[in-house]
Every structure is written in C-alpha cells, then in structure tokens.
Amino acid sequence: MSFITLLGAVACLAGVQAQNCLNTVNATGYLNYTTVTGYFLQDGGNDVSMICAADIGIGIEGKEGRQASLAADFSLTQFSHVTKLLLWHGRNSYTRSAKLALFVMHRGLIISVCQTVFSVASGYEPLALYRDWLLVGYATVYTMFPVFSLVLDRDVDEGLARLYPELYRELRLGRALGYGGFGVWVAVSVWQGVVVQGGSEFLVPGYLRGPSGGSTGDMGEASAVAFRRLVMVSYTALILNEVLMVCSEITTWHPIMICSVLGTLGLYFGSFPFLGGYFDLAYLLELGFWWRVAAVTAASWGPVVVGKVIRRRVRPPSARKVRGV
C-alpha cells in the first residue's frame, strides 16, 4: 500500500469490486485526495466490464485467455511490468507531451507578437511582416524538427524513475501544464517577440518612410531594400531564437536531436539563395547583418536562459536532485 500511496492512485486486482476497493483505501487514510484515479488490473473475461469502467484499464494475458488484455487500454504479459508502465513510460509520456505543447504554443505566439510590434511601428498599415513561404517555412521545416525532437528528451533514466516513485507523484500537482507554467511561457513569448522585432527595427532603420516622405505602403526603392533587410534580420533571429530555446530545454541529448538542430540550421541558411523575393541577399555578405542578428538573438534568448539557470539553482526540480547535479 505504501507504493500505491506514493503514486497517488488506486490499483484494484481481479476479484475485488472497484467501489469496495476505493472505499477501503479512503477509509484507512492512505490517500488524502478528493479525486482518486483507478488503475484496474484484470486478467479474465469476466473482468472486461470493470476494465471499461476504470480510468485506466490494464489487462494481463493469463490462463483465462486474452479477453481482458484486448479490452484494456494497456496489455501486459507479466504483472511485474506495471511498475515500468507507470513510473517510466507513464511519466515520460506526461512530461514530454507537456513540454511539446508549451513549445508549440510558444512558437505560434512569438511570431504573432512580432507581427503586432511591426504593425504598431508602421502606423497600423495593412502590411504583413512575413508572408508566403516565410510563414509556411517557419511553421514547418525551419522549426518543426527541433521542437518535435523534444519527445525524445528525458530528465532521469529508468533506474532512477523506478527507484524514486515520488517523481511520478509530482505529476499530480499539474505544474507542467498548470496556470503558472502557462503564464511563464506566455510572458517569455511576449518578451522574445518584442525584443526580436523591436530590436530589429531599432538596428535596421529607414524602412518606415520612403525618400518622398510617404508611408510604408508607398515605399521607394531604398526603403524597400531597408524593409527586406529588416525582415532578413528579424526572421533569422526568430529562427535562431527558437532553435536555441529548444537546446536550452533539453536535459539528455539524443543523436536525433543533434541531427534535427544542425539539419534545421543547415536547411535554413542553405535556402537563402531561394529567398531573394523576401531578403536582400547582398546584405548576407556584410558584417552588419551578422552582428545585428547576433545582438537581437542574444537580447531575446540570453535573459531567459539566465533566469532559468537562477531558478534551477535556487529551487532545483526533484529530477535534478535525484541525479545529484
């Protein structure tokens, strides 16, 4: 029962009625939760109804046939595999899904903030900052692989996850996908979007007014070149910022992660010759482009990483404690 208490769940075996099991556990005071999650482990055909009624049904292939395993959410061949299913695969599934969901939200919000900052700076002219392939590329090949490679990350190995079931119990607090964590990621997205676009506009001036003093919609040739340079600096800093954010969130590097990061950067810079309609390609050969991109990227990504390091030092997560780092 101590193991079940650490998990914050109730496991009912075959032959025990679900309601009686829950009442017994609550009456003995092992669980102090208003909501109890039931993991029902069955191995017989007469237990199918109980499996279907459970929050999570686990079927074990036994001498009575495979009816229970076929009706269950998870099928096991041995009862001893339950520990690995919950403490290792279950915990990894939750933490990876939470991190991926937050990054997808961050990726979409930061580019929206960039467009908002640009619209305000241009006097609310109906102009798109990034258009056509730049929008499609940002949502797919330029950021997709590093972000989705996060599903391979793990903060502890299997041995530690099974040795410390308290790590699994922490998931019930909902911190990974709670309001606090969501608010932090929204604040980070807004900060980085403002810095990326605002910093680019500050360092690449001259696009808002044409030679004749017209608005952005009546750009002269010089102003149009300045605008393409602005987009070039802003978009490059945006891609680099997203890749660096993924790198700063990785705990255990996987070869696929390394390939996805390097491949994405190579794909982006390798596609420059085909982006002449959006960028001023001659600007790529100037030192001014590279130091502006580096300055904007450092200003958007640096404070976030510093804050993360300080928070981990002051209040290290439990996974970091059990790893002894």
N, C-alpha and C positions, 0 to 999 in steps of 0.2 A: 504493500500500500504506500510505502514511502516513495517509491519510484513514481507511482501514479500521482502522488501529491506534488512532486516536483514538476511534472508535466502540466499540471492543472487540467487534467482530463480524467474521464472515467472509462475504463476498459471492462466490458462485460463479456464473459465467456459463454460458450454454448451451455444451455441448460439453466441459465439464470435469467429471469424475467427482467426486462430493461427497467421498468419503473421501480421494482423492488431493489435493484442494484443501485440506482441513483438515490433512493430514499435511505438505504443503508449507509452509503458513503456520506451523505449530508448529515445524517443523524450522529455519526461517530465524530464529526467535526474535522475530518481530514481535509475537506475543501471549504473554503470560505468565499465562494464566488456565487453571485446571483444567477449566473448563466454557466451551465456545465456542458461541455462538449462530450458527446458519447462516441467512443471508438468501439464498435461491436465486432468481435472476432468469432466467427462461426465456421463450422466445418460440415454441416449436414443439410440435407434438402429441406428439413422441417424448420430450418432457421432462416430461410430466404426472406420471410416477411419482416423479421427483426432487422436483417441487414438493410432492407429497403427503407425502414423507418429511421435508421440511425443517421447521424450527421455524416459519419464516415464509416462505411461498411468494409470490413476486411475479411475476405474468405480464405480459408486454408484448405488445400487439397488433402483430403483424408480418405479413410477406408470407406466412408459413406458415399463417395462419389465427388463430382465437381459442381454440383448444383450451387453450393454456397459460393464458390470461387467465381462462377460465371455471373452471379447476380451482384457481386460485390464491386466496390469502387477499385479495390486493390486485391490482387490474388497472390498468395504466398504459398510456398511449398513446405515451409517449416515455421513453427511458432517463434523460433529464436530470431527470425528476420524482422519481427515487429520493431525491435529497438532501432535497427538501421533505417527502417522505413520512416519512423517518426523523427528520430534525433538527427539523422544525416540528410536523407532525401527531403523530408518534410521541411526542415529548417532552411536548407539551401533553396528550395522552391520559393519559400516566402521571401527571403532576403533578396534573392535575385530578381524576382518579379517586382518587388517594391523599388529597387534601385533602377530597374529598367523603366518603370512607369514614371518615376520622377525625372529621369533624363529625357524621356520623350516629351514630357511637359516643358522642361527647361529649353529644349531645342526649339520648340514651336513658339514659346513666349519671348525668347530673346530676339528673334528676328522680327516679331511684331513690335517690340519696343523700338528697335532700330527704325522701322518704318514710321512710327509715331514721332520720334525725335526729328526725323528728316522732314516730315510734314509740318511740324511746328516751325522748324528753322526756315523752311521755304515759304512761309506765309500761307500755309494751308492750300498750296497749289495742288491740283489733282494729278500728281506725278508719282509714279512707282519708283522706289529706290532700286529694288531688284526685280527683274522681270524675266519672263520666258524661261530660258534654260537655267538661269541663276537660281530661281525658285525651285525648279524641279531638281536640279543638281544638289541643292542644299538639303532637301528632304530625302534624297536617295543616296547617290554614290559618294557624295562628299562627306557625309556624316553617318550614314547608316551602319557601316561595318564596325567602326569602333564602338558605337553605342550598343549595338546588339551583341557584341562580344562580351559585354558585362555579364551575360548569363553563364559565363564560364568562371567567374570570379568566386572565390571562397575565402572567408576570413579565418577559418580554423580548419584543420584537417579532420578526417573521420575519427581518428583516435581520441582527439580532444572533445569532439562533439558528443561522443558516446560516454566519455569519462565525466563530463560536466553537463548533466541534463538541465541544469539551471539556465543554460544558454537557450534551450528550447522554451522554457517557461517565460523568458523575457519577451517572446514574440506576442504573448497575450496582452502585453501592455500597449501594443499598437503604435509604438513610437516611430517605426519605419514609415508608416503611411498615416500618421496622425496629423492633426491640425498644425502642431508645432513644426514638424518636419516639412510639411507642405508650405507653410508660411516662410520658412527659411529659404526654400528653393525658389519661391516666387520673388523674394527680396533679392536673391542672388541674380536671378534672371533680369530683373529690372535694372539693377546696378550695372551688370555687364552690358546690357543693351544700350543704356545711356552712355556709358564710357566708350564703347566701341564706336557708336555713331557720332556722339558728341565730340569725342577726341579726334575722329577722322575729319569732321567738319572744321574743327579748330586748326588742325595741322595742314589741311588741304583747302585753303580759302580760294575765293574767286569764282565760284560756280553760281552763286545766287543772283548775280547781276551781270548782264551782258555789257559789251562796250558802250551801247547806247542807253544804258540805264534801264532796260526793260526787265520784265520779271523773268523767272526761271523758264516759263513757257516760251519766251522769245529769246532763247539763248543765241549768242553769237558763236562764232567758231572757237574762239579762245575759251569762252565759258563752257562750251560743250566738252572741250578737252579736259578742262578742270573737273567737270562733273564725272567724266569717265574715270579720271584719276581718283576722285573721291570714292566712287563705287569700288574701284580696284583695291584701295587701301582698306575700306570698311569691310568688304566681303572677305578678303584674305584674312584680316584679323578675326572675323567672325568664325571662319573655318578653323583657324589655329586655336582659338579660344575653346571651341567645342572639343577638339581633339585633346587639348591639354586638360580640360575638365574631366574627360574620361580617364586619362592617365592618372590624375590625382585621386580618383576614386577607386582605383584597382588596388587590391590587397595582395593577391597572389597572381603573378603574371603567368599567362599561358602562351604557348607558341602561336596560337591562332590570334591572340590579342596583339602580339607584336607584329604579325603579318598584316593584320587589319589596319593598325595605326600607320605603319610605314607604307602600306599599299595605298591607303587613302591619301596621304600626303603626296606620294608619287603620282597618283592619278590626277589630283587637283593641279599641281604645278605642271604636269605633263599635258594638261588640256588647255593651257594658256594660249597656244597658237590658234585654237579654235574659238577663242572668246574675244576676238578683235571687235565684234559688234558691241561689246559691253565694256571692255577695258581699253586703255591706252597702252598698247603693248610696248611702245618705245619707252614708257616710264619704267618698265621692268628692269631696264639696263642702268637705271640711275640709282645712286646710293640713297637718294632721298626717299624712294619708295620703301626700301628695306628698313631704314631706321624708323620711319613713321609706323610701319606695320609692327615692328618690334616694340615701340613705345606704347602703342594702343593696346597691344596684346598683353604686355606686362602690367599696364594700369588696370585692365579688366580682370585678369586672372590672378595676379600677384596677391592682392589683398584677400581674396577668397581662400587661397592656399594658406596664407599666414594665419588667418582666422581659424582654419581647420586644424592646423598644427597646434595652435594655442589651446583650442578646445580639447584636443586629444591629450594634451599634456596635463591640463587642469582636471579634466573629467574623462579619463580614458574609458572606452567601452569595455564590456566584460570580455569580449573575444580577444581584445588586446591584452588584457590582464592574464588570461589563461595561457596565452602564447609566451608571456614573460618578456614582452618588448615594450 
